[in-house]
Each structure stands twice: as structure tokens, then as C-alpha cells.
């Protein structure tokens, strides 16, 4: 009988994207089931941050199978909530249609989107009630999570006053930090932590890649994409324009980091850096990878990010599992040896 090879170690970078985070759930679920990869660090934003925390807590408490169960239970609980992922009510029509196919444009989203152009969360939610925080606390004991030894956690948020990114790391990761990472300012009041106020991390890092270079020793970084980067058609309707503005806004920081990494990669490969200075770069070799289902994910609008209907979430989970399965089948041997995306060409 052949000896089982040790698992390869990777870093994961998880984008935010509301209910579309169920795609990332599927990716994590397959990686855990497959068993050939261990996750060293996770840098995550918004829904990605929730996935990261639930995953890490499950690993801390009982290993891979418990982590899979924890992720399933979290998303199932989310779908059963009386309110959607970001507090937008699901109308009876949305609930009915969601039984048959994923909802691209839930009616509740349009009603609430119009409402938020007139009222701010400081007016329509003066007591700052956030059922999503209560839901997260039902599934993650953050005091226990702080002792996690399986993975390093890096959660991104945007400092409202300074316009700078904030990275919450390991013992700084709390339910409030995750809520800060997921705080869309038209829906929620800014989250206050230690006298500073935070909005959604996606504005400055969706997700941030630099913590994985600075604070881990793993050379392979896998980015799990939720937001489509390219579209073939010019948006002309109000709905399509809003959708594309959302995608561009929440991809911009990631693309800038990709280009910076590509530049460093070029300097290393072409010996632009003097030998006496090369040791100052923490990773002399790094490999970039990307898990994405652009064609299918681009068929869903920004509105569907606010529609965590269970049938839709299961569909996205299955899509994430299949995409991860195909990626591993094609690229497992590349891990630890070469990048599977060309940052200069593809991004």
C-alpha cells in the first residue's frame, strides 16, 4: 500500500460578496473533503470573513469534518433567518420564485435600495440592531477561536475617518471585527472598535493579500473570486450600471495588489534587485492561483447578493465545489512549483 503524502500548504484569499459567499463555502467544503491541502493563512473580507471564521472555529474544535458541518449549519441558519444577509427582507414573491431557480433580482432589494437613498441606517435603525451578528455568535465562540493553531486569520475593514485599511489578526478577530468587515454603510451604522469607526473591508481590500506575504511562510496563494472582473457588454440600464459600479468598486483594490505582485515578480525574475538586497523580500518565490467561475457568476446581479434563499445558496455551494474540484484536478501538481495564473496577462 502506497504511503499517504503529506498535505500541501496554501494560503487562501476570500472575497466578500453577500450571499455569493456560498460559492466560497463550496470551495472550502471541497478542499476539506479532498484532504490534500492544508490552509496556512486566510485573508478575508465581509462574507469571506464569515466563512474564514466559521472554518477556523470548526478546525479548532474538531478538525475538517466538523469545519464542514459548521459551514453548512451557518449558511443554513442564515437562509432560515427572517431577514437576509444584510437585513433586506425577502418578499413572498421572492420566496416563491426562489424555490424554482436562483433569484437574480429580488424585489425586496429594489424596494430597500430605493429606501436607502432617502434614509440612512442612523434613521431607520437608530438602535443599531444587527441580527447577523447574533447569528454569527451562534456559530462561532470567538474566545475559543483566538486559540486557533490551524490557520492565521486576517480580516479586512475600512477605517471611515482615515481612509486606511485595518487588518484584524488572530486574537483581534471578534464578532465586531467581522461585522466591521461586512458593514455596508447604506445598510448599517459604522462599527466602532477601540474608538475607531469602520465600514466594509471591500473598499480597501477585497481581500487584502499583503498580510499573507508578511505573516506566513507559505508560498502558494489561492484567491477565491466572487465578483466578476470582466464583462463583454456595456451596461446601459440603471440596474446594469449599478451592478457594474459595484463590481468595479469591490475589485479595484485586489487588482492593484495583483499588479504590485506582478511587478515584484518581474523584478525578481529579471534580476532587477541587487543580490545584497534580495534577502529583504520575505518571499523569494511565490505562486499565485485563482479559483473562479466567471461565466456563471457574472450572470448574477448585485441584487442576488442580498437574497440568501436556501435553494440559491445550495446552487452556489455546488458550483463552488465543482469549480474547486476542477481546479485541483488540473493544478494540484503545480502547487509548490509554479503559478497557475499570469497576473500581467490575466489581470
Buried (B, 14 or more C-beta within 10 A) or exposed (E): EEEEEEEBBBBBBBBBBBBBBBBBBBBBBBBBEBEEBBBBBBBBBBBBBBBBBBBBBBBBBEEBEBBBEBBBBBBEEBBEBEBBBBBBBBBEEBBEBBEEEBBBBBBBBBEBBEEBEEEEBEEEBEEEEBEBBEBBEEBBEBEEBBEBEBBBBBBBBBBBEEEEBBBBBBEBBBBBBBBBBBBBBBBBBBBEBEEBBBBBBBBBBBBBBBBBBEBBEBBBBBBBBBBBBEBEEEBEEEBBEBBBEBBEEBBEBBBEBBEEBBEBBEEBEEEEBEEEEEEEBEBEEBBBBBBBBBEBBBEBBBBBBBBBBBBBBBBBBBBBBBBBBEBBEEBEEEBBEEBBBEBEEEB
